[in-house]
Amino acid sequence: MSHVFPRHTKAVLPTVAAGDGCYLTDTAGKRYLDACGGAAVSCLGHTPRPVIDAVKSQLDRVAYAHTSFFTSEPAEELADHLIARAPEGIGRVYFVSGGSEATESAIKLARQFFTEQGEGARRHVIARWQSYHGNTLGALAAGGNRWRRAQFQPLLTGAMHHIAPCHYWRWGEPGESPEAYGLRVADELEAKILELGPETVAAFIAEPVVGATMGAVPAVPGYFKRIREICDRYGVLLILDEVMCGMGRTGYLFACEADGISPDIVCIAKGLGAGVQPIGAMLCSDEIYRRIEEGSGFFQHGHTYLGHPAACAGSLAVMREIEQNDLLARVRQTGDKLQAALEAAFGQHWAVGDIRGRGLFRGIELVADKETKAPFDSGLGIAAKIKKAAFANGLMVYPMGGTVDGQNGDHILIAPPFILEEAQIAEIIDKLGPAMESALASARAA
């Protein structure tokens, strides 16, 4: 009998035994192609030797030193590396242990920034429905994933507010161009700021490419530029959550590069450590840092494993692997090939409504009716069934229900390691196709 508290008490999981590039093997010897990087984490596959060696080497020197007493060489070097490549204006890095810690840190920093400059009324944070910013209570309150929020609603702060997501394929009106749609939904931010009172709004938080909740949905051209303009107009901080879509996943080290904007705060994790060690980071502008430095000098926040030396050493090795092997270009090129292969195999499928994404971050949205885009009955659990059937076929994909509104809709997220080979794209197609047919048989029967 296991004493581990699992994610799902009714699931019986195999035990992982080994990793090899893009594959994982269980103790029974079965091999699985990891086409989702777990949760878009294992960007270098499961045997990134330089990263593993960097962690081991650091452990031989020192494993841990609390950041109220020491800084460390790996943390300093990694911060220098990230800032040299960060969006314009970003000047400081606050290392944490994962994505939820990063977004919690960002929300709290935004609040403290305004209290330090005498604008204590700025307490509201605006986000988008169908977003995900983490599972800790502050991050969960900011997120717009209704399914994750539901049972914890009484614990969530009323300081968080939500506007519409940006998903042109589903919500664009007939005859409306992508650009016009983007401006329309971006302008909801201004309306919400005016409704709450500009002097009361601290920040707007959004994912440049929405990950698990909607399934790799990039914003339409011009959307984030309008968002940036609105934030500037009312003195609202722009926080970008790149926990899942950043660090090369979309073919850019920082996903917002594709949108041509710079945030005030950006959160990263997942691919930052490639799964070898838990690590995340919140990066902020020089202006925000100066306000704290010239004010109290103390960010009233903290976590035990801030700037963990071994995690930072591993992350620095990840960054070097990405650069030395030109993996950003490879992600863009391989991502285009993956998109083309998915479209060729499933674009005309009766249950596939949309195939979208950027780089090696792709989503397949499933529908009961291609013409109306009507989703399947949520009770069918189509996405979960595809995951189960694919896993039985030796393929890992990331499923999610509630794609449309938090209750209805299904999608599959594909986020393989950056080292994915062309032959493995074919393997994804060959194993995913039968899994989809198996899962959809229940829908036909219904």
C-alpha positions in Angstrom: 0.0 0.0 0.0 1.3 3.4 -1.0 1.3 6.3 1.5 1.8 8.9 -1.2 -1.1 11.3 -1.5 -1.7 11.3 -5.3 -3.3 13.8 -7.5 -6.2 11.4 -8.0 -7.0 8.7 -5.5 -8.7 6.5 -8.0 -5.9 6.5 -10.6 -3.4 3.6 -10.6 -0.2 4.9 -12.1 2.8 3.1 -13.4 6.1 3.8 -11.7 8.7 5.7 -13.8 12.1 4.1 -13.9 14.2 5.9 -16.5 14.4 8.8 -18.9 16.1 8.9 -22.3 15.8 12.0 -24.4 12.1 12.6 -25.3 11.1 9.2 -23.7 10.2 7.9 -20.2 10.2 4.2 -19.3 8.3 2.6 -16.5 9.3 -0.3 -14.3 7.6 -2.8 -16.6 9.8 -1.6 -19.4 7.1 0.3 -21.4 8.3 3.3 -23.2 6.4 6.6 -23.6 7.0 9.5 -25.9 6.6 12.6 -23.8 4.9 14.9 -26.2 3.8 17.4 -23.5 7.0 17.7 -21.4 4.9 16.7 -18.4 3.3 20.1 -18.2 5.5 21.9 -20.7 8.4 21.5 -18.3 11.0 19.0 -19.7 12.2 21.3 -22.5 15.5 19.5 -23.0 14.1 16.0 -22.6 14.8 13.7 -19.7 18.6 13.3 -19.9 20.1 16.7 -20.3 23.5 15.7 -19.1 25.1 19.2 -18.9 22.3 20.4 -16.7 22.4 17.3 -14.5 26.2 17.7 -14.2 25.9 21.4 -13.3 23.5 20.5 -10.4 25.8 17.8 -9.2 28.8 20.0 -9.3 27.1 22.7 -7.3 25.9 20.2 -4.7 29.5 19.2 -4.2 30.3 22.9 -3.3 27.2 24.0 -1.4 23.6 22.8 -1.6 21.7 25.5 0.3 22.3 28.9 1.9 19.4 31.1 3.1 19.1 34.3 1.1 18.8 36.4 4.3 22.4 35.5 4.9 24.1 34.9 1.5 23.8 35.4 -2.2 25.4 32.7 -4.4 27.5 32.7 -7.6 24.9 30.6 -9.6 22.1 33.0 -8.6 24.1 36.1 -9.6 25.2 34.5 -12.9 21.7 33.4 -13.8 20.3 36.8 -13.0 22.9 38.5 -15.2 22.1 36.0 -18.0 18.4 36.6 -17.9 18.5 40.4 -17.6 20.9 40.6 -20.6 18.1 38.9 -22.6 15.0 40.2 -20.9 12.5 42.7 -22.4 13.4 46.3 -22.3 13.3 47.9 -18.9 13.5 44.7 -16.9 16.4 44.9 -14.5 16.0 42.6 -11.5 15.3 38.9 -10.9 13.6 37.4 -7.8 14.2 33.6 -7.8 11.5 31.3 -6.4 10.7 27.5 -6.7 7.9 27.5 -9.2 5.2 29.2 -11.2 2.7 29.8 -8.4 5.4 31.3 -6.2 6.4 33.6 -9.1 2.9 34.9 -9.7 2.2 35.3 -6.0 5.4 37.3 -5.8 4.4 39.5 -8.7 1.0 40.3 -7.3 2.4 41.2 -3.9 5.2 43.3 -5.5 2.7 45.2 -7.5 0.7 46.0 -4.4 3.8 47.0 -2.4 5.1 49.2 -5.3 2.0 51.4 -5.0 2.0 51.5 -1.2 5.6 52.6 -1.2 4.8 55.5 -3.4 1.8 56.6 -1.5 -1.0 55.1 -3.7 -2.4 52.7 -1.1 -5.8 52.8 -2.8 -4.4 50.7 -5.7 -5.5 47.3 -4.6 -7.4 45.7 -7.5 -5.8 43.3 -10.0 -7.5 42.5 -13.3 -7.0 39.3 -15.2 -8.9 37.3 -17.9 -11.4 34.5 -17.8 -9.9 31.2 -19.1 -6.5 32.0 -17.7 -4.4 30.1 -15.2 -1.8 31.7 -12.9 -1.2 29.0 -10.3 -2.8 27.1 -7.5 -1.9 29.1 -4.4 -4.8 31.2 -3.2 -3.6 34.5 -4.5 -2.6 33.1 -7.9 -5.8 31.0 -8.0 -7.9 34.1 -7.3 -6.1 36.0 -10.2 -6.7 33.1 -12.5 -9.8 32.8 -14.5 -10.2 29.0 -14.6 -13.7 28.5 -13.2 -13.3 24.8 -12.6 -10.2 25.2 -10.4 -11.7 28.2 -8.6 -15.1 26.7 -7.8 -14.7 24.9 -4.5 -12.3 27.5 -3.1 -14.4 30.5 -4.1 -15.1 31.5 -0.4 -11.4 31.7 0.2 -10.6 33.9 -2.9 -10.1 37.6 -2.5 -12.5 40.0 -4.1 -9.7 42.2 -5.2 -9.3 40.1 -8.3 -11.5 40.9 -11.4 -11.8 39.4 -14.8 -12.4 40.4 -18.4 -12.9 38.4 -21.6 -10.0 36.2 -23.0 -8.6 36.8 -26.4 -9.5 33.8 -28.6 -10.5 34.9 -32.1 -11.3 31.5 -33.5 -14.0 31.0 -30.9 -15.3 34.5 -30.1 -14.6 36.7 -33.1 -17.9 38.0 -34.6 -18.8 37.3 -38.3 -17.0 39.8 -40.6 -14.8 41.0 -37.7 -11.0 41.0 -38.5 -8.6 39.5 -36.0 -7.2 43.0 -35.4 -10.6 44.5 -34.8 -11.5 41.7 -32.5 -8.3 42.1 -30.5 -8.9 45.8 -30.0 -12.5 45.2 -28.9 -11.6 42.7 -26.2 -8.5 44.7 -25.2 -10.7 47.7 -24.6 -12.6 45.7 -22.0 -9.5 46.4 -19.8 -10.1 50.1 -20.0 -13.8 49.7 -19.3 -13.0 47.6 -16.2 -10.4 50.1 -15.0 -12.9 52.9 -15.3 -15.6 50.9 -13.6 -13.3 50.2 -10.6 -11.7 53.6 -10.6 -8.2 54.1 -12.1 -6.8 55.2 -8.8 -7.7 51.7 -7.3 -6.2 49.4 -9.9 -2.7 48.1 -9.4 -2.1 45.6 -12.2 -3.3 43.6 -15.1 -2.0 40.0 -15.4 -2.2 37.8 -18.5 -0.5 34.9 -20.3 1.0 35.9 -23.8 0.0 32.5 -25.0 -2.7 30.9 -22.9 -1.6 27.4 -21.8 -3.5 24.6 -20.1 -6.8 26.4 -19.6 -7.5 27.2 -23.3 -4.9 25.2 -25.1 -2.0 27.2 -26.6 -4.0 30.3 -27.7 -1.8 33.2 -28.8 -3.3 36.7 -28.8 -4.2 38.2 -32.1 -1.9 40.9 -33.6 -2.2 44.2 -31.9 -3.9 43.0 -28.8 -1.1 43.3 -26.3 0.1 46.6 -27.8 -3.3 48.0 -27.0 -3.2 46.4 -23.5 0.2 48.1 -22.9 -1.2 51.5 -24.0 -4.1 51.2 -21.7 -1.9 50.2 -18.7 0.4 53.2 -19.4 -2.6 55.5 -19.7 -3.9 54.7 -16.2 -0.6 53.9 -14.5 -1.4 50.2 -14.1 1.4 47.7 -14.0 1.4 45.0 -16.7 2.3 41.5 -15.4 2.9 38.8 -18.0 2.7 35.2 -16.8 5.1 33.3 -19.0 5.4 30.4 -16.6 4.3 27.9 -19.3 4.8 29.8 -22.6 8.2 31.4 -21.8 11.8 30.3 -21.8 11.8 29.2 -25.4 8.5 27.2 -25.5 7.1 29.5 -28.3 10.4 30.0 -30.0 11.3 33.1 -28.1 13.2 33.2 -24.8 10.5 35.6 -23.5 7.1 34.9 -25.2 6.2 38.6 -25.3 8.9 39.2 -27.9 6.5 38.0 -30.5 4.0 40.6 -29.4 6.5 43.5 -29.5 5.9 44.7 -25.9 7.7 44.9 -22.6 5.9 44.2 -19.3 6.6 45.8 -15.9 6.8 42.3 -14.3 7.2 38.9 -16.0 7.0 35.5 -14.4 8.8 32.4 -15.6 9.3 28.8 -14.4 8.8 25.3 -16.0 11.3 25.4 -18.9 13.6 27.7 -16.8 14.8 24.5 -15.0 13.8 21.9 -17.6 12.5 19.8 -14.8 15.9 19.0 -13.4 15.4 21.2 -10.3 12.3 23.2 -9.2 12.8 26.8 -10.0 10.9 29.9 -11.1 11.5 33.6 -11.2 9.7 37.0 -11.1 11.5 39.7 -13.1 10.6 43.3 -12.6 11.5 46.7 -14.1 14.2 48.9 -12.8 11.6 51.5 -11.9 9.7 49.1 -9.6 13.0 48.0 -7.9 14.1 51.6 -7.4 10.8 52.4 -5.6 11.4 49.6 -3.1 15.2 50.4 -2.8 14.5 54.1 -2.2 11.6 53.4 0.1 11.5 50.7 2.8 14.3 48.7 1.1 12.5 45.5 2.0 10.2 43.5 -0.1 7.8 42.1 2.5 7.7 38.6 1.0 9.8 35.5 0.9 10.1 31.8 0.5 12.5 29.3 2.0 14.1 28.2 -1.2 14.7 31.6 -2.8 17.7 31.5 -5.1 18.5 27.9 -4.4 22.2 27.5 -5.6 21.7 24.1 -7.1 18.5 25.1 -8.9 20.2 28.3 -10.2 23.2 26.3 -11.4 21.0 23.9 -13.3 18.9 26.7 -14.8 22.0 28.5 -16.0 23.1 25.3 -17.7 19.6 25.1 -19.3 20.0 28.6 -20.7 23.4 27.8 -22.1 22.1 24.6 -23.8 19.4 26.6 -25.4 21.8 29.2 -26.8 24.7 26.9 -27.7 22.5 24.6 -29.6 20.4 27.3 -31.2 17.3 25.7 -29.8 15.1 28.8 -30.2 15.4 28.6 -34.0 14.9 24.9 -33.8 11.7 25.3 -31.7 10.3 27.7 -34.4 11.2 25.4 -37.2 10.1 22.2 -35.6 7.0 23.9 -34.4 6.0 24.8 -37.9 6.6 21.2 -39.0 4.5 19.9 -36.0 1.7 22.3 -36.9 1.7 21.2 -40.6 1.7 17.5 -39.6 -1.2 18.1 -37.2 -3.2 20.0 -39.8 -2.5 17.3 -42.4 -3.6 14.5 -40.1 -6.5 16.1 -38.2 -7.4 19.3 -39.9 -10.4 17.8 -41.7 -11.4 15.5 -38.8 -15.0 15.8 -37.9 -14.3 16.5 -34.3 -11.3 18.9 -34.6 -12.3 22.5 -34.5 -9.0 24.3 -34.3 -5.3 23.6 -34.3 -3.3 26.5 -33.0 -0.2 27.6 -31.1 3.3 29.0 -31.4 6.6 27.1 -31.6 6.4 23.8 -29.8 3.3 24.8 -27.9 0.3 23.5 -29.8 -3.4 22.9 -29.0 -6.1 20.8 -30.6 -9.6 21.9 -29.7 -12.3 19.2 -30.1 -15.9 20.0 -31.0 -19.1 18.1 -31.5 -20.0 20.3 -34.5 -17.4 22.0 -36.7 -19.9 24.4 -38.2 -21.3 25.8 -35.0 -18.1 25.1 -32.9 -20.4 23.5 -30.3 -18.4 21.5 -27.7 -19.0 18.0 -26.6 -21.2 17.3 -23.5 -18.8 17.8 -20.6 -20.0 14.5 -19.1 -18.3 12.6 -21.9 -14.8 13.6 -20.7 -13.4 13.5 -24.2 -10.0 15.1 -23.4 -9.4 12.8 -20.4 -10.3 9.8 -22.6 -7.8 10.8 -25.3 -5.1 11.2 -22.7 -5.8 7.7 -21.3 -5.9 6.1 -24.7 -2.8 7.9 -25.9 -0.9 6.8 -22.7 -1.9 3.2 -23.4 -0.4 3.7 -26.9 2.9 5.0 -25.3 2.2 8.7 -25.9 1.9 11.5 -23.3 -0.3 14.5 -24.2 -1.8 17.0 -21.8 -5.7 17.1 -21.7 -8.0 19.7 -20.3 -11.8 20.1 -20.2 -13.6 23.4 -19.8 -11.8 25.0 -22.7 -14.7 27.2 -23.7 -16.0 28.5 -20.3 -14.5 26.5 -17.5 -17.2 23.8 -17.8 -17.6 22.9 -21.5 -15.1 22.2 -24.2 -12.1 19.9 -24.6 -8.6 20.3 -25.9 -5.3 18.5 -26.0 -2.0 20.4 -25.4 1.2 19.2 -27.2 4.4 20.7 -25.8 7.3 18.3 -26.5 11.0 18.8 -25.7 12.9 21.3 -27.8 15.0 18.4 -29.0 12.1 16.7 -30.8 13.1 14.9 -34.0 11.1 14.9 -37.2 10.5 11.1 -36.9 9.0 11.7 -33.5 6.5 14.1 -35.0 5.3 11.2 -37.1 5.2 9.0 -33.9 3.0 11.6 -32.2 0.5 11.6 -35.2 0.6 7.8 -35.4 -0.2 7.3 -31.8 -2.6 10.2 -31.3 -4.9 9.3 -34.2 -6.0 6.0 -32.8 -6.3 7.4 -29.3 -8.7 10.1 -30.6 -10.8 7.6 -32.5 -11.0 5.4 -29.4 -12.1 8.3 -27.2 -14.5 9.7 -29.7 -16.3 6.4 -30.2 -18.1 7.2 -26.9 -19.3 10.5 -28.4 -20.6 8.7 -31.5 -22.4 6.2 -29.3 -24.0 8.9 -27.3 
